[in-house]
Amino acid sequence: MSIINQILFQLLILFIISFKFVIAEDLQKVGKFKDWEVIMISDEMNKVCFAQSKPVLQSPKKSDREARLFVTFRPLEKISDEVSTTSGYEYNSQNSIIASSGKSKYKFDIAQDNFAWISSNKIEKRIIKRMKKASRIMITAYNKSGSQTIDHYSLMGFTKAYNAAKKSCT
């Protein structure tokens, strides 16, 4: 390898290490609570904290999707208890995205690309109350081709994760 190539290679390595360090400052893992984790993202002007979980079971099993369930706090925007989800694909606008736990059902009424939200903070507070008491919640959604997916989330550790996320952003 020539001297110029070695210098360029070392500069590239230095750049990558520096970039990772900057990202690490902005993203902080607050803690892991059984099946939930809490993350805080901050810069000089803003802070966002959220509890998140991955599904413990996905249907259909053969699909490889990056699904998540979130409860987010954004103090600068005066947003708290924001419940959102992603099933790892772009949602079909013809079908509802439903969270269910026991006999309780909650509709995600805003879907954009790969994410869905509940527009009513009153309903978000109800789903969070349910999540604190239940052991599991399922998200049923449909992809662009109309195929149904069901993601099962464990709620083990949710209450502690929720409280840690809320405390981190107050």
Backbone bond lengths (Angstrom), bond angles and torsions (degrees), N, CA, C in turn:
res aa  C-N    CA-C-N  psi(-1)  N-CA   C-N-CA  omega(-1)  CA-C   N-CA-C  phi
1 M - - - 1.446 - - 1.523 107.60 -
2 S 1.308 116.22 133.18 1.465 120.06 -178.56 1.527 110.22 -72.38
3 I 1.310 115.91 164.55 1.470 121.97 -179.45 1.524 109.95 -62.01
4 I 1.296 118.44 -41.31 1.476 122.38 179.61 1.528 109.62 -62.73
5 N 1.325 116.78 -45.53 1.467 119.75 178.56 1.531 111.00 -63.18
6 Q 1.347 117.40 -38.94 1.463 119.84 178.21 1.524 111.13 -63.84
7 I 1.316 117.02 -42.28 1.470 121.19 179.42 1.527 109.75 -64.52
8 L 1.329 117.06 -45.73 1.467 120.48 178.56 1.527 110.80 -61.33
9 F 1.332 116.46 -41.66 1.458 120.39 178.84 1.527 110.90 -62.91
10 Q 1.344 117.31 -44.09 1.465 120.57 179.18 1.531 111.46 -66.15
11 L 1.324 117.95 -37.33 1.465 120.95 176.33 1.531 111.09 -64.81
12 L 1.322 115.92 -38.92 1.466 120.68 177.87 1.530 110.06 -63.52
13 I 1.324 117.68 -44.70 1.470 122.21 178.04 1.530 109.98 -61.47
14 L 1.326 117.32 -44.93 1.464 121.67 178.95 1.529 111.05 -61.13
15 F 1.311 116.91 -42.66 1.462 121.94 178.51 1.530 110.37 -61.53
16 I 1.326 117.51 -45.65 1.468 121.80 -179.29 1.523 110.37 -62.94
17 I 1.319 117.74 -44.18 1.470 121.28 179.04 1.525 110.38 -63.46
18 S 1.326 117.69 -43.89 1.469 121.72 178.83 1.510 110.97 -62.46
19 F 1.329 117.43 -42.54 1.460 122.40 -179.80 1.526 110.72 -63.05
20 K 1.331 116.83 -42.66 1.469 120.77 178.55 1.517 110.83 -64.03
21 F 1.351 117.78 -37.70 1.451 121.15 179.65 1.522 110.91 -65.27
22 V 1.319 118.15 -41.91 1.467 122.12 178.33 1.521 110.29 -63.14
23 I 1.313 117.73 -43.90 1.463 121.31 178.65 1.523 109.84 -63.11
24 A 1.312 117.98 -41.57 1.462 121.51 -178.29 1.519 111.22 -62.25
25 E 1.339 118.52 -32.77 1.452 121.24 178.07 1.526 110.60 -66.65
26 D 1.308 118.35 -36.82 1.456 122.88 -175.95 1.525 112.71 -79.36
27 L 1.303 118.27 -28.21 1.459 122.55 -175.86 1.524 108.94 -114.92
28 Q 1.333 116.08 121.10 1.456 119.81 -177.65 1.521 109.51 -127.61
29 K 1.323 115.78 126.29 1.467 120.30 174.04 1.515 107.50 -80.40
30 V 1.322 115.91 116.63 1.457 121.47 -178.00 1.518 110.70 -79.40
31 G 1.336 117.11 -39.96 1.452 119.53 179.67 1.513 113.12 176.61
32 K 1.317 115.31 165.35 1.465 122.62 177.14 1.515 106.62 -119.46
33 F 1.325 115.57 130.19 1.460 122.41 -176.93 1.524 107.90 -128.62
34 K 1.319 116.31 92.10 1.469 124.11 -175.91 1.525 109.62 52.97
35 D 1.352 119.14 -108.76 1.467 121.24 -175.80 1.527 113.62 -93.16
36 W 1.329 117.81 6.48 1.462 122.68 -178.43 1.522 110.00 -122.90
37 E 1.337 115.29 149.84 1.456 119.69 174.09 1.523 108.92 -131.87
38 V 1.330 114.96 156.13 1.466 121.28 -179.21 1.515 108.60 -118.08
39 I 1.333 114.89 132.26 1.459 121.51 -178.94 1.518 108.78 -128.62
40 M 1.334 115.82 142.08 1.457 121.77 175.91 1.529 107.86 -122.04
41 I 1.307 115.69 131.28 1.461 121.98 175.67 1.522 106.10 -116.35
42 S 1.331 115.94 127.13 1.461 118.12 -178.55 1.514 111.45 -143.97
43 D 1.314 113.27 154.16 1.456 121.39 169.20 1.527 106.07 -136.42
44 E 1.305 118.34 -166.73 1.460 120.98 -175.89 1.528 112.23 -62.63
45 M 1.328 117.84 -29.98 1.455 120.59 -171.47 1.525 114.83 -110.93
46 N 1.306 118.70 -18.07 1.453 120.31 -170.21 1.520 111.02 -140.95
47 K 1.334 114.68 154.09 1.450 121.07 176.73 1.527 107.83 -140.82
48 V 1.339 116.06 135.11 1.463 122.37 175.97 1.520 106.78 -129.66
49 C 1.338 115.86 131.26 1.464 120.76 178.69 1.516 108.21 -124.88
50 F 1.323 115.93 140.61 1.456 117.77 177.81 1.516 111.78 -150.61
51 A 1.346 112.97 148.76 1.454 121.68 170.73 1.515 105.68 -98.08
52 Q 1.314 117.98 137.63 1.465 121.07 -179.27 1.512 110.77 -141.45
53 S 1.332 113.90 155.45 1.457 119.87 176.83 1.519 109.86 -145.18
54 K 1.325 114.90 153.42 1.462 122.42 173.00 1.522 107.85 -99.85
55 P 1.323 117.85 153.72 1.463 119.40 177.40 1.529 111.75 -64.55
56 V 1.337 115.03 144.51 1.463 119.96 174.02 1.521 110.33 -88.88
57 L 1.335 116.04 -16.84 1.459 122.17 178.95 1.524 108.10 -150.57
58 Q 1.338 116.30 136.52 1.458 121.11 178.03 1.523 109.79 -127.99
59 S 1.318 114.71 142.65 1.462 120.67 175.91 1.524 107.90 -129.10
60 P 1.309 120.54 129.96 1.461 126.98 0.52 1.535 111.41 -71.04
61 K 1.315 114.75 149.26 1.466 121.28 -176.54 1.521 113.06 -64.98
62 K 1.322 116.84 -32.80 1.467 119.87 -173.51 1.526 113.83 -73.05
63 S 1.330 118.11 -13.10 1.463 119.39 -177.97 1.523 110.68 -79.65
64 D 1.321 115.46 145.22 1.454 121.86 179.54 1.534 106.87 -112.95
65 R 1.334 115.42 91.58 1.464 120.71 -175.78 1.521 110.38 -121.05
66 E 1.302 116.11 147.76 1.465 122.59 176.04 1.520 108.86 -97.57
67 A 1.316 117.50 77.93 1.455 123.21 -178.98 1.533 109.64 -89.97
68 R 1.351 116.24 148.92 1.461 122.61 178.38 1.526 109.19 -150.37
69 L 1.324 114.82 154.63 1.456 122.93 171.75 1.525 106.56 -123.49
70 F 1.337 117.02 134.00 1.464 122.18 -173.67 1.522 111.78 -128.25
71 V 1.326 115.87 150.06 1.463 123.08 162.46 1.520 104.69 -128.95
72 T 1.346 116.15 120.68 1.462 121.93 -168.53 1.526 111.95 -118.63
73 F 1.332 114.86 148.66 1.466 123.52 175.14 1.523 107.95 -126.67
74 R 1.344 116.56 127.70 1.470 122.37 177.31 1.518 108.38 -130.62
75 P 1.327 118.31 87.41 1.465 120.44 -173.58 1.530 114.71 -60.57
76 L 1.324 118.41 -37.21 1.462 120.43 -178.91 1.531 111.24 -61.77
77 E 1.335 116.42 -34.49 1.463 121.23 179.58 1.531 112.07 -93.83
78 K 1.349 116.35 4.53 1.469 122.84 -177.83 1.527 112.06 56.54
79 I 1.337 115.43 40.39 1.466 122.12 177.79 1.520 108.11 -110.79
80 S 1.338 115.02 126.69 1.461 119.79 174.94 1.521 108.14 -138.61
81 D 1.310 115.43 156.66 1.470 122.08 178.04 1.530 113.18 59.12
82 E 1.328 117.39 33.40 1.467 120.66 179.70 1.530 109.09 -79.65
83 V 1.317 116.40 114.99 1.458 122.20 179.76 1.521 108.41 -95.66
84 S 1.328 116.44 127.06 1.469 120.40 178.47 1.520 109.29 -144.19
85 T 1.314 115.00 165.82 1.460 120.50 -179.92 1.518 110.09 -149.25
86 T 1.307 114.77 157.65 1.455 122.14 167.12 1.529 106.36 -136.07
87 S 1.309 114.95 138.12 1.463 119.68 178.06 1.520 111.15 -100.85
88 G 1.332 116.37 2.07 1.453 120.68 176.98 1.518 113.92 88.54
89 Y 1.324 116.52 14.77 1.462 121.10 177.05 1.520 108.75 -154.76
90 E 1.332 115.88 168.84 1.465 120.59 177.38 1.526 108.79 -77.08
91 Y 1.326 115.90 130.08 1.460 120.99 -175.71 1.529 112.77 -74.47
92 N 1.320 114.62 151.48 1.462 123.38 174.70 1.525 107.02 -84.09
93 S 1.312 118.16 122.78 1.465 121.69 -176.16 1.529 112.67 -73.23
94 Q 1.314 118.55 -11.29 1.463 121.86 -179.14 1.527 113.32 -83.53
95 N 1.315 117.58 -14.18 1.457 121.77 -176.16 1.523 111.00 -120.56
96 S 1.325 116.37 152.77 1.458 122.40 179.09 1.522 111.00 -81.83
97 I 1.313 114.41 154.25 1.458 122.39 173.31 1.528 104.30 -108.89
98 I 1.325 116.28 118.82 1.462 121.29 -171.82 1.524 110.78 -123.67
99 A 1.329 115.20 133.52 1.463 121.81 169.99 1.517 106.59 -101.07
100 S 1.330 116.98 132.54 1.459 119.66 178.96 1.521 110.07 -136.19
101 S 1.329 113.19 141.52 1.456 121.12 177.36 1.519 106.67 -146.74
102 G 1.321 116.34 114.54 1.460 119.78 -173.73 1.520 109.05 62.51
103 K 1.315 116.90 -129.07 1.469 121.11 178.65 1.523 112.71 -90.54
104 S 1.325 117.50 -4.21 1.469 122.16 -178.12 1.516 110.82 -84.96
105 K 1.347 115.72 135.73 1.466 121.70 177.11 1.520 108.84 -130.98
106 Y 1.344 115.18 141.28 1.460 121.73 -178.63 1.529 107.89 -135.22
107 K 1.328 116.12 131.79 1.468 120.71 -177.70 1.526 110.30 -98.74
108 F 1.326 114.94 130.05 1.464 121.57 170.47 1.527 105.46 -83.55
109 D 1.327 116.55 107.56 1.461 119.14 -171.73 1.527 114.83 -96.39
110 I 1.316 117.08 -0.90 1.467 120.48 174.63 1.526 107.18 -122.25
111 A 1.314 116.16 120.15 1.469 120.88 176.89 1.514 108.34 -127.34
112 Q 1.303 115.34 130.27 1.465 120.57 177.85 1.522 107.87 -141.48
113 D 1.322 115.25 117.78 1.456 122.18 -177.65 1.523 110.17 55.14
114 N 1.337 117.21 -113.81 1.467 121.71 -175.03 1.527 113.73 -97.47
115 F 1.328 119.11 1.68 1.457 121.56 -174.74 1.515 111.67 -121.48
116 A 1.349 114.90 153.44 1.460 121.37 177.58 1.518 109.36 -137.88
117 W 1.348 115.77 144.76 1.448 122.99 -179.18 1.518 110.32 -132.64
118 I 1.316 115.06 164.90 1.458 122.80 172.31 1.521 106.14 -105.03
119 S 1.321 117.54 125.61 1.470 120.24 -173.64 1.523 113.62 -77.44
120 S 1.324 118.45 -23.45 1.462 121.89 -176.26 1.526 110.97 -95.90
121 N 1.341 116.18 120.42 1.460 119.79 177.52 1.524 110.91 -65.58
122 K 1.310 116.84 -28.27 1.472 121.66 176.98 1.538 110.43 -62.91
123 I 1.333 116.29 -43.82 1.473 120.78 178.38 1.527 109.92 -70.04
124 E 1.349 116.87 -37.67 1.468 119.64 177.20 1.529 110.92 -59.98
125 K 1.310 117.24 -41.04 1.471 120.49 178.64 1.535 110.73 -64.90
126 R 1.355 116.27 -36.25 1.469 119.74 177.67 1.521 111.71 -66.93
127 I 1.334 116.93 -43.44 1.470 119.62 -179.67 1.534 110.24 -66.27
128 I 1.331 117.55 -37.74 1.464 120.62 177.90 1.529 110.29 -65.10
129 K 1.323 116.91 -41.98 1.472 120.92 177.13 1.530 110.00 -58.92
130 R 1.338 115.64 -42.49 1.472 120.80 178.45 1.533 110.58 -65.22
131 M 1.339 116.10 -43.02 1.462 120.64 -178.67 1.526 111.50 -62.64
132 K 1.329 117.58 -31.52 1.466 121.22 178.51 1.525 111.48 -68.96
133 K 1.327 117.32 -28.45 1.469 121.37 -176.24 1.525 113.56 -96.12
134 A 1.333 116.74 -30.12 1.467 121.27 -172.68 1.528 111.25 -84.61
135 S 1.331 114.75 172.00 1.465 119.62 177.44 1.525 111.78 -107.21
136 R 1.347 116.87 -16.16 1.461 120.31 -177.30 1.527 109.83 -154.24
137 I 1.334 115.50 149.52 1.463 121.92 173.38 1.523 107.44 -137.74
138 M 1.327 116.37 141.12 1.461 121.24 -179.24 1.526 109.66 -115.07
139 I 1.322 115.75 139.55 1.462 121.68 175.06 1.524 107.01 -111.97
140 T 1.339 115.83 119.35 1.464 122.12 177.82 1.517 107.69 -106.92
141 A 1.325 116.60 127.36 1.455 121.63 -178.20 1.529 109.24 -146.82
142 Y 1.335 115.03 174.39 1.461 121.67 -177.93 1.519 109.15 -133.32
143 N 1.348 115.32 136.69 1.461 119.55 177.88 1.529 110.30 -83.91
144 K 1.321 116.93 179.95 1.473 122.26 -176.45 1.525 113.39 -57.31
145 S 1.318 117.39 -32.05 1.471 120.01 -179.45 1.534 112.27 -83.65
146 G 1.345 116.13 -2.57 1.465 120.03 177.83 1.510 114.68 92.21
147 S 1.329 117.97 4.96 1.465 121.23 179.07 1.527 109.89 -78.79
148 Q 1.318 115.17 135.61 1.458 121.53 -179.00 1.523 111.56 -83.60
149 T 1.333 115.38 141.60 1.460 121.48 171.68 1.525 107.63 -127.24
150 I 1.322 115.68 150.13 1.459 121.40 175.47 1.523 107.24 -132.58
151 D 1.331 115.17 122.59 1.457 121.42 178.02 1.524 108.35 -109.99
152 H 1.331 116.63 124.93 1.460 122.83 179.93 1.530 108.07 -100.09
153 Y 1.329 115.80 123.43 1.458 121.21 179.12 1.515 109.86 -111.95
154 S 1.316 116.13 130.72 1.457 121.44 172.15 1.525 107.35 -74.56
155 L 1.309 116.59 143.13 1.461 120.74 176.58 1.530 111.41 -106.23
156 M 1.333 115.63 14.09 1.463 120.74 175.26 1.535 108.23 -65.92
157 G 1.310 116.66 120.82 1.464 121.41 -179.58 1.516 113.86 90.24
158 F 1.337 117.98 -2.83 1.465 119.83 -176.11 1.520 112.30 -61.48
159 T 1.324 117.82 -48.09 1.473 120.20 -175.55 1.522 111.07 -59.64
160 K 1.322 118.17 -44.17 1.471 121.04 178.49 1.527 111.10 -65.67
161 A 1.329 117.17 -40.27 1.467 120.74 178.47 1.528 110.38 -65.67
162 Y 1.321 116.42 -44.22 1.464 121.33 178.13 1.529 110.14 -57.60
163 N 1.335 116.87 -49.16 1.462 121.07 -178.93 1.528 111.66 -63.24
164 A 1.328 117.35 -38.87 1.473 121.19 178.91 1.526 111.10 -67.05
165 A 1.330 117.41 -40.75 1.468 120.75 178.81 1.526 110.25 -65.66
166 K 1.312 116.31 -43.65 1.475 121.28 179.71 1.519 110.21 -62.74
167 K 1.338 117.19 -45.72 1.469 121.84 -179.31 1.539 110.99 -64.77
168 S 1.326 117.34 -36.99 1.467 121.07 -178.05 1.522 112.21 -66.71
169 C 1.326 116.89 -22.21 1.474 120.07 -176.94 1.528 112.46 -112.38
170 T 1.324 117.34 22.04 1.470 118.11 176.42 1.504 110.87 -105.54
